[in-house]
């Protein structure tokens, strides 16, 4: 599964979420493209209070504090 990962520099929750994504990809086929919301006015306005955000097909799959379990559930629900 390939997702978009909305983040911004200096975001500790984003750093933690990316670490969880690195861990989950050892067990599940997860890839992502990181998108800095500070480089896109529309995404900044949309996600400024939600980051980090994992999105697929314009649907938010999870946001905020993202755990390994949150990510694993995405594969079990066949998102």
SETOR-946977 format. One record per atom (N, C-alpha, C, O): residue in three letters; x, y, z. Coordinates in steps of 0.02 Angstrom, whole numbers, padded with zeros to 5 digits, always signed. Example, Ala and Ser with C-alpha at 12.3 -4.5 7.8 and 13.67 -1.06 7.14 Angstrom:
Ala+00660-00284+00390 Ala+00615-00225+00390 Ala+00660-00165+00390 Ala+00712-00166+00423 Ser+00642-00112+00354 Ser+00684-00053+00357 Ser+00645+00002+00394 Ser+00670+00057+00402 
END
This chain:
Unk+00042-00058+00000 Unk+00000+00000+00000 Unk+00045+00062+00000 Unk+00092+00066+00039 Unk+00029+00108-00043 Unk+00065+00171-00046 Unk+00019+00226-00020 Unk-00039+00231-00040 Unk+00046+00268+00026 Unk+00006+00322+00055 Unk+00045+00388+00051 Unk+00105+00389+00038 Unk+00009+00442+00063 Unk+00040+00507+00071 Unk+00046+00520+00145 Unk+00000+00506+00184 Unk+00103+00546+00166 Unk+00117+00559+00236 Unk+00128+00634+00243 Unk+00180+00660+00223 Unk+00078+00669+00271 Unk+00082+00742+00278 Unk+00117+00758+00344 Unk+00099+00732+00397 Unk+00167+00801+00340 Unk+00211+00815+00395 Unk+00236+00887+00389 Unk+00218+00923+00343 Unk+00277+00907+00437 Unk+00313+00972+00431 Unk+00376+00967+00474 Unk+00378+00928+00521 Unk+00426+01006+00457 Unk+00488+01005+00496 Unk+00476+01024+00568 Unk+00435+01068+00584 Unk+00513+00991+00613 Unk+00510+01008+00684 Unk+00450+00979+00720 Unk+00438+00997+00778 Unk+00412+00935+00688 Unk+00353+00905+00718 Unk+00372+00838+00750 Unk+00387+00790+00716 Unk+00372+00837+00817 Unk+00393+00775+00851 Unk+00343+00719+00841 Unk+00363+00661+00836 Unk+00278+00734+00836 Unk+00229+00682+00822 Unk+00241+00652+00752 Unk+00231+00592+00742 Unk+00261+00694+00706 Unk+00275+00671+00638 Unk+00335+00624+00638 Unk+00335+00572+00605 Unk+00387+00642+00676 Unk+00446+00600+00681 Unk+00429+00532+00711 Unk+00452+00480+00687 Unk+00387+00532+00763 Unk+00367+00469+00794 Unk+00325+00427+00746 Unk+00333+00366+00743 Unk+00280+00459+00710 Unk+00238+00423+00662 Unk+00280+00392+00607 Unk+00268+00335+00586 Unk+00330+00429+00584 Unk+00373+00401+00531 Unk+00413+00342+00558 Unk+00426+00294+00521 Unk+00433+00344+00621 Unk+00467+00286+00651 Unk+00421+00225+00652 Unk+00442+00169+00639 Unk+00357+00237+00668 Unk+00308+00182+00669 Unk+00298+00154+00598 Unk+00291+00094+00589 Unk+00299+00198+00549 Unk+00291+00177+00479 Unk+00352+00135+00458 Unk+00344+00085+00422 Unk+00411+00155+00480 Unk+00471+00116+00465 Unk+00466+00046+00496 Unk+00485-00004+00465 Unk+00440+00043+00557 Unk+00431-00022+00590 Unk+00379-00065+00555 Unk+00389-00125+00545 Unk+00323-00035+00537 Unk+00268-00074+00507 Unk+00288-00102+00439 Unk+00265-00155+00419 Unk+00331-00066+00403 Unk+00350-00090+00336 Unk+00393-00153+00340 Unk+00405-00185+00289 Unk+00417-00171+00400 Unk+00453-00234+00407 Unk+00404-00293+00405 Unk+00424-00349+00388 Unk+00341-00280+00421 Unk+00290-00333+00422 Unk+00236-00327+00369 Unk+00203-00375+00352 Unk+00228-00267+00341 Unk+00176-00254+00292 Unk+00205-00215+00233 Unk+00255-00180+00242 Unk+00175-00220+00174 Unk+00201-00185+00115 Unk+00180-00111+00114 Unk+00136-00093+00074 Unk+00210-00071+00155 Unk+00193+00000+00159 Unk+00248+00043+00129 Unk+00307+00034+00145 Unk+00229+00088+00086 Unk+00274+00139+00060 Unk+00237+00206+00065 Unk+00175+00207+00070 Unk+00275+00260+00065 Unk+00243+00325+00070 Unk+00283+00379+00036 Unk+00343+00372+00024 Unk+00248+00432+00022 Unk+00278+00494-00003 Unk+00266+00546+00051 Unk+00209+00560+00068 Unk+00320+00575+00077 Unk+00313+00627+00128 Unk+00298+00693+00093 Unk+00329+00711+00043 Unk+00249+00729+00121 Unk+00229+00794+00094 Unk+00233+00845+00151 Unk+00199+00839+00201 Unk+00276+00895+00141 Unk+00283+00949+00189 Unk+00226+00998+00180 Unk+00222+01032+00128 Unk+00181+01003+00229 Unk+00122+01046+00221 Unk+00141+01120+00218 Unk+00101+01161+00195 Unk+00201+01137+00240 Unk+00223+01207+00237 Unk+00240+01228+00165 Unk+00250+01288+00152 Unk+00243+01181+00120 Unk+00258+01197+00050 Unk+00195+01197+00006 Unk+00200+01206-00055 Unk+00137+01188+00037 Unk+00074+01185+00000 Unk+00020+01220+00041 Unk-00002+01193+00092 Unk+00000+01279+00020 Unk-00047+01319+00059 Unk-00113+01282+00072 Unk-00139+01286+00128 Unk-00139+01247+00023 Unk-00203+01212+00032 Unk-00197+01156+00083 Unk-00240+01148+00126 Unk-00143+01117+00078 Unk-00133+01062+00125 Unk-00117+01088+00194 Unk-00136+01058+00244 Unk-00081+01144+00198 Unk-00066+01175+00262 Unk-00132+01194+00297 Unk-00142+01178+00356 Unk-00175+01227+00261 Unk-00240+01248+00290 Unk-00282+01187+00309 Unk-00315+01187+00361 Unk-00280+01135+00268 Unk-00320+01076+00281 Unk-00295+01036+00341 Unk-00335+01011+00380 Unk-00229+01029+00348 Unk-00201+00982+00397 Unk-00161+01013+00454 Unk-00133+00976+00494 Unk-00157+01079+00459 Unk-00113+01111+00507 Unk-00126+01087+00579 Unk-00079+01083+00618 Unk-00188+01072+00596 Unk-00203+01050+00665 Unk-00209+00974+00671 Unk-00226+00948+00724 Unk-00195+00938+00616 Unk-00204+00865+00616 Unk-00139+00827+00610 Unk-00137+00767+00626 Unk-00085+00858+00587 Unk-00025+00820+00570 Unk+00003+00783+00630 Unk-00005+00805+00687 Unk+00034+00728+00617 Unk+00044+00697+00552 Unk-00021+00666+00526 Unk-00065+00648+00565 Unk-00025+00659+00460 Unk-00083+00630+00428 Unk-00060+00578+00378 Unk-00015+00590+00338 Unk-00092+00520+00380 Unk-00081+00468+00330 Unk-00145+00467+00288 Unk-00200+00458+00314 Unk-00136+00476+00222 Unk-00193+00482+00176 Unk-00184+00436+00117 Unk-00128+00427+00092 Unk-00239+00408+00094 Unk-00238+00368+00033 Unk-00301+00383-00006 Unk-00356+00383+00022 Unk-00294+00395-00070 Unk-00351+00410-00113 Unk-00395+00466-00085 Unk-00456+00461-00084 Unk-00362+00519-00061 Unk-00396+00577-00033 Unk-00437+00562+00029 Unk-00483+00600+00046 Unk-00422+00508+00063 Unk-00456+00489+00125 Unk-00405+00485+00181 Unk-00354+00451+00175 Unk-00419+00520+00236 Unk-00374+00517+00294 Unk-00383+00449+00328 Unk-00438+00431+00349 Unk-00328+00412+00333 Unk-00329+00347+00364 Unk-00315+00351+00438 Unk-00345+00315+00478 Unk-00269+00395+00458 Unk-00255+00408+00528 Unk-00217+00474+00533 Unk-00186+00497+00486 Unk-00220+00503+00593 Unk-00187+00567+00604 Unk-00172+00576+00679 Unk-00197+00539+00721 Unk-00131+00626+00693 Unk-00114+00641+00762 Unk-00064+00591+00789 Unk-00013+00577+00756 Unk-00077+00563+00847 Unk-00033+00512+00875 Unk-00047+00447+00838 Unk-00101+00417+00845 Unk+00002+00424+00798 Unk-00007+00365+00756 Unk+00036+00309+00784 Unk+00097+00316+00790 Unk+00004+00254+00802 Unk+00040+00197+00831 Unk+00049+00141+00781 Unk+00020+00142+00726 Unk+00089+00093+00800 Unk+00099+00033+00759 Unk+00032-00001+00748 Unk+00017-00023+00692 Unk-00008-00006+00799 Unk-00074-00039+00795 Unk-00119-00002+00745 Unk-00153-00034+00705 Unk-00119+00064+00747 Unk-00159+00103+00700 Unk-00141+00085+00628 Unk-00185+00075+00586 Unk-00077+00080+00615 Unk-00053+00065+00548 Unk-00068-00008+00529 Unk-00088-00021+00473 Unk-00059-00054+00575 Unk-00074-00125+00561 Unk-00147-00134+00545 Unk-00164-00175+00502 Unk-00191-00098+00579 Unk-00263-00104+00566 Unk-00281-00084+00495 Unk-00330-00108+00467 Unk-00241-00040+00465 Unk-00255-00019+00396 Unk-00249-00079+00349 Unk-00286-00085+00300 Unk-00203-00124+00363 Unk-00194-00182+00320 Unk-00246-00235+00334 Unk-00266-00272+00289 Unk-00269-00240+00395 Unk-00320-00289+00412 Unk-00388-00268+00386 Unk-00431-00311+00374 Unk-00399-00203+00377 Unk-00464-00180+00353 Unk-00463-00173+00276 Unk-00514-00153+00247 Unk-00406-00189+00245 Unk-00399-00184+00172 Unk-00419-00117+00144 Unk-00459-00112+00097 Unk-00391-00064+00174 Unk-00404+00004+00150 Unk-00378+00013+00080 Unk-00384+00067+00051 
END
